[in-house]
Amino acid sequence: FFLCALAGLFLPKFFVSFILNDFNYPGVFRNILTWHSHEMIFGFTMALLSGFLLTASVNWSGNRVRNGLWLFALALFWILERIAMVTPIPSTLAILLNFPFMILFLIMAGLQLKGNRNFKILMPALLAFFLAKEMLVLGDLFENKPVAWAGRDLSLGLIRYLLALIACRLIPFFSNKRFVNIDAINLPLTLRGTFLISLLLSDILKAIFHLLSLPLLVHNLLLDLPLAVALISGIWAWKLMRPQQTIKEPMLLILNIGFLWLLLSCIGEIVSHHLQWFAITNVHIHILTAGALGSFSIGMMTRVSLAHSGRMMKASKTIMAMFILVNLGALTRILVPIVANQYFSSLLHTIAGFWVGAYFLYLIPFTKILWTSQPGLSK
């Protein structure tokens, strides 16, 4: 989580500075846009996933947590990969440094999930992440654009799938635990399965279509259908979660806002299939990443950091500010290109500043919490 917050703080501002100041990107990728996609997906998001899964899976499986040298090596490989992607080193070395973090994370996650039913659900998705990562990196380095784009879109789809999977389990669990005097939330298995399978199908098809030559109409119809099913079933599931009852519970509300962004990303992607200007601005991608991923990341990082260090599950003023800033960043990144695209470049630092400000605020109280071996209970 500490590395994830650092990534959330520095990676977007680094990217914006390069874009606006027209600096030459010194790394191994063909351009700064590919680097930005890779780092926000496999730098920021993988740090978040590893922080969450390697912590939460202890409660699911009861297996021994891998810390000490395991965790040191994982963090070291993550840092080395970030350096490798932004420095002028030989492409062969960059490819080699692109493997260790993901491989070690897969081993650690597998060991901690072993014997638990989540192993069969999560491990295939994490292995697909590894495949998507190598498609993006190798496709770019060997100038195979369809493979690189397939890797990017597959990884974005897996992010949406994993966020949906985690949300459909954790939001009802946290809500039932918090609101004990209200009828328990119960998502029917068929509804949850329809939602998740439709999302996964649309994202797998999108990645495959990069490698095939299909008529545009056929391409869009085949993608729109599962997205529409996912949207309808997702709205139904969200309604059953009773998000309105969390309005006065910020630690739950932020997760429901993240779920709303997730549903909006389905709408945005459908629109992008039919409006070229909408697709060019990448609004649909940032609904998912800046909106859904941003809300879930800051929501889960604060929640897990408090809960697993023995502290009260309460949103302080600082935490509230984090929630507001990350959503302000997402809203401005999405709305400015739509309503005032001529001002987008001049406002880009401000837009990024809202979003990264959330992770700056996270580091102020949580750095000490994350680095303290025996934090104890707060008063």
Secondary structure, 3 states (H helix, E strand, C coil): CHHHHHHHHHHHHHHHHHHHHCCCCCCCCCCHHHHHHHHHHHHHHHHHHHHHHHHHHHHHHCCCCCCCHHHHHHHHHHHHHHHHCCCCCCHHHHHHHCCHHHHHHHHHHHHHHCCCCHHHHHHHHHHHHHHHHHHHHHHHHCCCHHHHHHHHHHHHHHHHHHHHHHHHHHHHHHHHHHCCCCCCCCCCHHHHHHHHHHHHHHHHHHHHHCCCCCCHHHHHHHHHHHHHHHHHHHHHHHHHCCHHHHCCCHHHHHHHHHHHHHHHHHHHHHHHCCCHHHHHCCHHHHHHHHHHHHHHHHHHHHHHHHHCCCCCCCCCHHHHHHHHHHHHHHHHHHHHHHHCHHHHHHHHHHHHHHHHHHHHHHHHHHHHHHHCCCCCCCC
